[in-house]
Amino acid sequence: MQRKIMVAALACITSFASAQRGEKAINPQQMVKDILTLSADSLQGREPCTIGETRTIAYLKSRMKEIGLLPAFGKSYTQAVPLVSIRSLLPNTVKVSTKGGEFSLRAGLDYTAWSPTKKHSINLKNSPLIFVGFGVNAPESQWNDFKKMDVKGKTIVVLVNDPGFYNHDTTLFKGKAMTYYGRWRYKFEEAERRGAAACLIIHNESGAGYPWSVVDKHTNGTEFYIDEPTLAKRQCMVNGWITEQAANELLAQAGYQLSQLKDAAAKRSFSPIDLKSTISISIKNEFKRCKSMNVAGYIKGRKYPNEVIVYTGHWDHLGITTPIEGDSICHGASDNASAISWMFGIAKAFKTGPAPERSILFLSPTAEESGLLGSEYYVKHPRFPMSKTVAIFNTDVFVFLGKFKDVTVTGLGHSQLDEMLTEAAATQGRYVTADPTPENGMFYRSDQQPFLKAGVPALFAKGYVEAIDLGKENTALTNAEYWKTVYHKPTDRFIVGRSKIDGVYEDAILFYRLGNKLANSRIFPKWKAGSEFYRKR
């Protein structure tokens, strides 16, 4: 008996020492090198289906091979994702007929729209306008904005975000915090399911989480989609936004006040309202096909090789854009070269430390910036079944401010992973906190989302609100400046001597510890009952 205890204790000590060896393999200098390489001018902003993608993919494959990861897709590190780019050319003005007369919407100024279909010409003529509140059907919350209204072939007008956001009622959905029902993507999906001809979202900067300039990029712009047969069979032919000011004026001409409609829509008793108005719009589409690549390597589990823990960080960015001080390349150092360096650091730790009982997949999806298309495609065509995918750890947009006292979880409260993270964070003397701006819906804007919809618990977390060198107040000010002047702009660079890798490095250690514990357990993290993704596992 004593011998068995000694053997077990020795095994525990050996395992701990091996895990420490894994942590020591995470090299901050190599992380900086990865970030600088992936944000270099030569990669031209890493836009899918360009020479920038070709060079990016070559680097990712070489690093995975160097680390010693197995190719995830047969003998290949790459998974081809069939894409089609569609450019929707809009009329300068769109006419809306109301009981008060004709109302004009100006492209880019009052409205923006696009047609997500492989058809060259789209014509809506005198399509009835129906206001359907938030455009939500959530049986688990006893909420249905459509009630008995048939919107097939009609144009629905909806509010962005959730009911709780507008009336500050914490009992409605998640109150101020956006749920998936509040995202524009859900509203367009629901419009498609119900056979609406078009869906227009009324923009509100605080409700959307971004200004009109962000959605205005759709005006006569190009959108990527997964190239699949359903794209030619869409029912909802037009997706779009209208400004809050234009919506106010349009609704007033139709005999309604937007503020009153908002109040009505935030009540469970709301029923759809026929605005007694019609809209006509003609769109011309130009499209072309291409193939982009997901890149992935894995470590085979020694006991449960068919079960997997996934780490993700998308590789793509925005390519060439409007110049700032002579630089037109969206370098994407923080978004998202930093996450790839984090992921590769963790991969090196797993290869150096003790072999995990479960498999570990390191996935860098394409086309995240175009709507999470690479991760969506992977979830539909996975290397490991979703039922055997234990959890996903995704990250996106590190700010280079050094070490943090916090670990901010975007999407806190969805699964038992929260408690596991809290335990791991304590080993670094850090605390776990919730995203300070949950109304922005960031939890639904990165690559964990397709996994969530497939029933896989996820963590989207990083140091964010309290940099040790700055304190909370100055960290908040610095973060605000980042979102204003750096995010999705050519200024997103890693400046050697000024940008700090410490926080990314410490988060890599943290998520290695968390993943290593999960990989060597029989735990399948459970959903919490309040999550809209709740499923029995």
C-alpha positions in Angstrom: 0.0 0.0 0.0 2.8 2.4 1.0 4.6 1.6 -2.3 1.4 2.4 -4.3 1.2 5.8 -2.5 4.8 6.6 -3.2 4.4 5.6 -6.9 1.3 7.8 -7.2 3.1 10.7 -5.4 6.1 10.4 -7.7 3.8 10.3 -10.8 2.2 13.5 -9.6 5.5 15.2 -9.0 6.7 14.1 -12.4 3.6 15.3 -14.1 3.8 18.7 -12.4 7.5 19.0 -13.4 6.6 18.1 -17.0 3.8 20.7 -17.1 6.3 23.3 -15.8 8.6 22.3 -18.6 5.8 22.9 -21.0 5.2 26.4 -19.6 8.9 27.3 -19.9 8.7 26.4 -23.6 6.5 29.4 -24.3 8.9 31.9 -25.6 8.0 35.6 -25.6 10.7 36.4 -28.1 9.2 33.9 -30.6 5.8 35.4 -29.9 7.1 38.8 -31.0 8.6 37.3 -34.1 5.3 35.7 -35.0 3.5 39.0 -34.6 6.0 41.0 -36.6 6.1 38.5 -39.4 2.3 38.2 -39.7 1.8 42.0 -39.6 4.6 42.8 -42.0 4.0 44.9 -45.2 4.8 41.8 -47.4 1.6 40.1 -46.2 -0.5 43.1 -47.4 -3.0 42.9 -44.7 -3.7 39.2 -44.9 -6.9 39.5 -47.0 -8.4 36.2 -48.1 -7.9 35.1 -51.7 -4.9 37.4 -52.3 -1.1 37.0 -52.4 -1.2 38.1 -48.7 -3.2 34.9 -47.9 -0.7 32.7 -49.9 2.2 34.1 -47.8 0.3 33.9 -44.6 -0.7 30.3 -45.1 2.9 29.3 -46.0 4.1 30.8 -42.7 1.4 29.2 -40.6 2.1 25.8 -42.1 5.9 26.2 -41.5 5.3 27.1 -37.9 3.0 24.2 -37.2 5.5 21.8 -38.8 8.3 23.4 -36.8 6.4 23.0 -33.5 5.7 19.3 -34.4 1.9 19.4 -34.9 0.3 16.7 -37.0 -1.6 17.9 -40.1 -5.3 18.1 -39.2 -6.8 17.4 -42.6 -5.4 14.1 -43.8 -1.8 14.8 -44.9 -2.5 18.6 -45.1 -2.5 21.4 -42.6 -5.1 23.3 -44.8 -8.8 22.9 -45.3 -10.1 24.6 -48.5 -13.1 26.9 -47.8 -15.0 27.7 -50.9 -15.9 31.4 -51.0 -17.7 33.7 -53.3 -17.3 37.5 -53.1 -20.4 39.4 -54.0 -20.4 43.1 -54.7 -23.9 44.7 -54.5 -24.3 47.9 -56.5 -27.0 50.1 -55.0 -29.3 52.8 -56.4 -28.4 56.3 -55.2 -31.9 56.6 -53.8 -34.6 54.2 -52.7 -38.2 55.2 -52.8 -40.6 54.4 -49.9 -44.3 55.0 -50.4 -46.1 56.0 -47.2 -49.6 57.4 -46.4 -47.9 60.8 -46.0 -46.3 60.6 -49.5 -43.0 59.4 -51.0 -39.9 59.2 -48.9 -36.3 58.9 -50.3 -33.5 57.0 -48.7 -30.0 58.0 -49.9 -27.3 55.3 -50.3 -24.6 55.6 -47.6 -26.3 58.5 -45.9 -29.7 57.1 -45.0 -29.4 53.4 -45.8 -27.0 50.7 -46.8 -27.9 47.3 -48.2 -26.5 44.2 -50.0 -27.9 41.1 -51.5 -26.5 37.8 -50.2 -27.4 35.7 -53.3 -25.7 34.5 -56.4 -28.1 36.3 -58.7 -27.1 39.2 -60.9 -30.2 41.2 -60.6 -32.5 41.7 -57.6 -35.7 43.7 -57.9 -38.2 44.4 -55.1 -41.2 46.3 -56.2 -43.7 47.7 -53.7 -42.7 45.3 -50.9 -44.9 46.0 -47.8 -43.0 47.3 -44.8 -43.8 45.5 -41.5 -42.3 46.5 -38.2 -41.5 43.4 -36.1 -39.9 44.9 -33.1 -36.6 43.1 -32.4 -37.3 40.4 -35.0 -36.9 37.7 -32.3 -38.5 34.3 -31.8 -37.2 32.9 -28.5 -39.5 30.2 -27.2 -37.4 29.6 -24.1 -38.0 33.2 -23.1 -41.7 33.1 -24.2 -40.9 35.8 -26.7 -42.2 36.0 -30.3 -42.1 39.3 -32.2 -43.8 37.8 -35.2 -46.9 36.4 -33.4 -49.4 35.5 -36.2 -48.0 37.8 -38.8 -46.9 36.2 -42.1 -44.0 38.2 -43.4 -43.3 36.0 -46.4 -42.4 38.2 -49.4 -42.5 41.3 -47.3 -39.8 43.7 -45.9 -39.4 43.6 -42.2 -38.0 46.5 -40.2 -36.3 45.6 -36.9 -34.5 47.2 -34.0 -30.9 46.2 -33.2 -30.0 44.5 -29.9 -32.4 43.0 -27.3 -35.5 44.2 -25.5 -33.7 44.5 -22.2 -31.2 46.9 -23.6 -33.8 49.5 -24.4 -35.9 49.4 -21.2 -33.1 48.3 -18.8 -35.2 45.4 -17.5 -32.8 42.8 -16.3 -35.5 40.1 -16.5 -35.8 40.5 -20.3 -33.2 38.2 -21.9 -30.0 39.4 -20.2 -30.9 43.0 -19.7 -28.1 45.3 -20.9 -25.9 42.5 -22.0 -26.6 41.5 -25.7 -27.6 37.9 -26.4 -27.3 36.2 -29.8 -30.8 37.4 -30.5 -29.6 41.0 -30.5 -27.0 40.4 -33.2 -27.6 41.6 -36.7 -26.7 38.1 -37.9 -29.5 36.5 -36.0 -32.0 39.0 -37.4 -31.1 38.3 -41.0 -31.1 34.6 -40.3 -34.7 34.8 -38.8 -35.8 36.9 -41.8 -34.6 34.1 -44.1 -36.3 31.4 -42.0 -39.6 33.3 -42.3 -39.3 33.9 -46.0 -39.1 37.7 -45.8 -38.1 39.4 -49.0 -35.9 41.9 -47.1 -34.7 42.9 -43.6 -33.8 46.4 -42.6 -32.2 47.0 -39.2 -32.6 50.5 -37.6 -29.1 51.5 -36.6 -28.4 52.8 -33.1 -24.7 53.3 -32.1 -25.0 52.2 -28.5 -27.2 49.3 -29.4 -25.1 48.1 -32.3 -21.8 48.7 -30.5 -20.3 50.7 -33.4 -21.1 53.9 -35.4 -22.8 54.2 -38.7 -19.4 54.4 -40.5 -18.9 50.7 -39.8 -22.1 49.5 -41.5 -21.7 52.1 -44.2 -18.7 50.0 -45.5 -21.3 47.7 -47.0 -22.4 50.5 -49.4 -21.4 49.2 -52.9 -18.9 47.0 -51.1 -17.9 43.4 -51.4 -19.0 40.7 -49.0 -17.6 37.1 -48.7 -19.9 34.1 -48.3 -19.4 30.4 -48.2 -20.0 29.2 -51.7 -22.8 26.7 -51.3 -26.0 25.8 -53.2 -28.3 27.6 -50.7 -26.7 30.9 -51.7 -28.6 30.8 -55.0 -31.9 29.9 -53.3 -32.2 32.7 -50.7 -35.6 34.0 -49.9 -34.4 37.1 -48.1 -32.9 38.9 -51.0 -31.9 42.1 -49.4 -30.1 42.7 -46.0 -29.6 46.2 -44.8 -29.5 49.0 -42.3 -31.1 52.5 -42.1 -30.0 55.3 -39.9 -31.9 56.2 -36.8 -32.6 59.7 -38.1 -33.9 58.4 -41.4 -36.1 55.8 -39.6 -37.5 58.6 -37.4 -38.4 60.7 -40.4 -39.8 57.7 -42.4 -41.9 56.4 -39.6 -43.2 59.9 -38.8 -44.3 60.2 -42.4 -46.0 56.9 -42.1 -47.8 58.1 -38.9 -45.7 56.6 -36.2 -43.0 57.7 -33.7 -39.9 55.6 -33.4 -39.7 56.2 -29.6 -43.2 54.8 -29.2 -42.5 51.8 -31.4 -39.4 51.1 -29.2 -41.4 51.2 -26.1 -44.0 48.8 -27.5 -41.4 46.4 -28.9 -39.8 46.0 -25.5 -43.0 44.5 -24.1 -43.8 40.8 -24.3 -47.3 41.7 -25.6 -45.9 43.4 -28.7 -47.5 42.4 -32.0 -46.1 43.2 -35.5 -47.3 46.5 -37.1 -48.1 46.9 -40.7 -46.7 50.3 -41.6 -49.0 50.7 -44.6 -46.0 51.6 -46.6 -44.0 49.9 -49.4 -40.4 49.9 -50.6 -38.9 49.4 -54.0 -35.2 48.7 -54.7 -33.1 47.3 -57.5 -29.7 45.9 -56.9 -27.1 44.6 -59.3 -24.7 41.9 -58.1 -21.2 41.1 -59.3 -19.6 38.0 -57.9 -16.6 35.7 -58.3 -15.5 32.5 -56.6 -12.2 31.7 -54.8 -10.9 29.3 -52.3 -9.4 30.4 -49.0 -7.8 28.2 -46.3 -8.3 27.2 -42.7 -5.1 26.1 -41.2 -4.8 23.5 -38.4 -2.5 21.1 -36.7 -3.1 18.9 -33.7 -1.5 16.7 -31.0 -3.0 13.3 -30.8 -4.4 12.3 -27.3 -2.7 9.3 -25.8 -5.8 7.9 -24.1 -8.8 9.6 -25.7 -7.7 10.6 -29.2 -11.2 11.2 -30.5 -12.0 13.8 -27.9 -10.5 17.3 -28.5 -9.9 20.7 -27.0 -9.7 23.4 -29.6 -7.6 26.6 -29.6 -8.4 29.2 -32.2 -7.1 32.5 -33.5 -8.1 33.7 -37.0 -5.4 34.6 -39.4 -7.2 36.9 -41.9 -7.5 40.7 -41.8 -8.7 43.6 -44.0 -6.0 43.9 -46.6 -5.5 47.4 -48.1 -7.7 50.3 -47.0 -7.8 54.1 -46.8 -4.3 55.4 -46.0 -3.4 56.9 -42.7 -0.2 59.0 -42.8 0.8 57.3 -46.0 0.2 53.7 -44.8 -2.8 51.8 -46.4 -2.0 48.3 -45.1 -4.2 47.0 -42.4 -1.4 45.2 -40.5 -3.5 43.5 -37.9 -0.9 43.1 -35.2 -3.4 43.0 -32.4 -6.1 41.8 -34.6 -5.2 39.0 -34.9 -1.5 38.2 -35.3 -1.3 38.4 -31.5 -3.8 35.6 -31.1 -1.8 33.4 -33.4 1.4 34.0 -31.4 -0.6 33.1 -28.3 -1.9 29.9 -29.9 1.5 28.8 -31.2 3.0 29.4 -27.7 0.4 27.1 -26.2 1.0 24.5 -28.9 4.8 24.6 -28.1 4.0 24.1 -24.4 1.8 21.0 -25.2 4.5 19.5 -27.4 7.2 20.0 -24.8 5.2 19.1 -21.7 3.5 15.8 -20.9 1.5 14.2 -23.7 -2.2 15.0 -23.1 -4.8 12.3 -22.7 -7.2 14.1 -25.1 -6.3 15.5 -28.5 -5.5 19.3 -28.8 -6.4 21.1 -32.1 -4.9 24.4 -33.0 -7.1 26.0 -35.7 -6.5 29.3 -37.5 -9.7 30.0 -39.5 -10.0 32.2 -42.5 -12.6 35.0 -43.2 -13.4 35.9 -39.6 -13.6 39.5 -40.6 -16.1 38.6 -43.3 -18.5 37.0 -40.9 -16.8 34.0 -39.2 -16.9 32.0 -42.4 -13.8 29.9 -41.8 -15.0 28.7 -38.4 -18.5 28.2 -39.7 -17.2 26.0 -42.5 -15.0 24.0 -40.1 -17.9 23.4 -37.7 -19.9 22.0 -40.7 -16.9 19.9 -41.8 -14.9 19.2 -38.6 -11.8 17.1 -38.1 -13.3 16.0 -34.8 -17.1 15.7 -34.3 -18.8 18.5 -32.4 -20.1 15.9 -29.9 -16.5 15.0 -29.1 -15.3 18.6 -29.0 -14.9 19.3 -25.3 -14.4 23.0 -25.4 -13.0 25.8 -27.5 -10.6 28.6 -26.3 -10.6 31.5 -28.7 -9.0 34.9 -28.5 -9.0 38.0 -30.6 -7.5 41.5 -30.3 -4.9 41.6 -27.6 -3.9 45.1 -26.5 -0.1 45.4 -25.9 -0.2 47.0 -22.5 1.9 44.5 -20.5 0.6 42.2 -17.7 -2.9 42.4 -16.3 -4.4 41.8 -12.9 -7.6 40.7 -14.5 -8.9 38.1 -16.9 -11.9 39.6 -18.6 -14.4 37.1 -19.9 -16.5 38.2 -22.8 -19.6 36.1 -22.4 -19.3 35.3 -18.7 -22.0 33.0 -17.3 -22.5 30.5 -20.1 -20.8 27.4 -18.9 -18.7 25.7 -16.2 -15.6 26.9 -18.0 -16.0 30.2 -16.0 -15.2 28.4 -12.7 -12.3 26.5 -14.3 -10.8 29.7 -15.5 -11.2 31.4 -12.1 -9.2 28.6 -10.5 -6.5 28.8 -13.1 -6.3 32.6 -12.9 -5.8 32.4 -9.2 -2.5 30.5 -9.8 -1.3 33.8 -11.4 -2.8 36.0 -8.7 -5.4 37.3 -11.1 -9.1 37.8 -10.8 -11.9 37.0 -13.4 -14.3 39.7 -14.4 -17.0 40.3 -16.9 -16.7 42.3 -20.1 -17.4 46.0 -19.2 -19.5 46.6 -22.3 -21.6 43.4 -22.8 -24.1 45.4 -24.8 -21.6 45.4 -27.7 -22.2 41.7 -28.2 -18.5 40.9 -28.7 -19.1 37.3 -27.6 -21.0 36.7 -30.8 -18.4 38.5 -33.0 -15.5 36.1 -33.1 -14.8 32.5 -34.0 -16.2 30.8 -30.9 -19.7 31.6 -32.2 -20.2 28.8 -34.7 -19.0 26.3 -32.1 -21.5 27.8 -29.6 -24.3 27.3 -32.0 -23.2 23.7 -32.4 -23.3 23.2 -28.6 -19.7 23.5 -27.7 -18.9 25.5 -24.6 -16.4 28.3 -25.2 -14.2 30.8 -23.5 -13.3 34.2 -25.0 -11.1 35.8 -22.4 -7.9 37.8 -21.9 -6.3 40.5 -19.8 -8.1 43.7 -20.6 -9.5 46.0 -17.9 -6.6 46.5 -15.4 -3.1 46.6 -16.8 -0.6 46.5 -13.9 1.4 49.4 -15.3 -1.6 51.7 -15.9 -4.3 50.9 -13.3 -8.0 50.6 -14.1 -8.8 54.2 -15.1 -5.8 54.7 -17.5 -6.3 51.2 -18.9 -9.9 52.1 -19.8 -8.8 55.4 -21.4 -6.1 53.5 -23.4 -8.5 50.9 -24.5 -11.0 53.5 -25.7 -8.2 55.2 -27.7 -7.3 51.8 -29.2 -10.9 51.2 -30.5 -11.0 54.7 -31.9 -7.6 55.1 -33.6 -6.1 51.6 -34.0 -8.8 48.9 -34.4 -9.2 47.9 -38.1 -6.8 50.6 -39.2 -3.3 50.7 -40.6 -2.1 51.9 -37.2 -2.6 48.4 -35.8 1.2 47.6 -35.5 3.5 46.1 -32.9 6.1 48.7 -32.1 9.3 47.1 -30.8 10.4 49.0 -27.6 6.9 50.3 -27.0 4.4 47.5 -27.5 4.5 45.0 -24.6 4.2 41.2 -25.2 4.0 40.3 -21.4 0.3 40.2 -21.3 0.0 37.9 -24.3 2.7 35.7 -22.9 1.0 35.4 -19.5 -2.3 34.6 -21.1 -0.7 31.8 -23.1 0.6 30.3 -19.8 -2.9 30.7 -18.3 -4.7 29.0 -21.1 -2.1 26.2 -21.3 -2.7 25.5 -17.6 -6.5 25.5 -18.1 -6.3 23.4 -21.3 -3.8 20.9 -19.8 -6.1 20.3 -16.8 -9.1 19.8 -19.1 -7.1 17.6 -21.5 -6.2 15.2 -18.7 -9.6 14.9 -17.2 -13.0 13.3 -18.0 -14.8 16.6 -17.7 -17.2 17.8 -20.3 -18.0 21.3 -19.2 -21.7 21.8 -18.8 -23.8 24.7 -19.9 -25.5 27.0 -17.5 -29.3 27.1 -17.7 -29.4 30.8 -18.5 -27.4 30.5 -21.7 -29.2 30.7 -25.1 -26.9 27.9 -26.2 -27.9 25.6 -23.3 -27.8 21.9 -24.2 -27.4 18.7 -22.2 -24.0 17.3 -22.8 
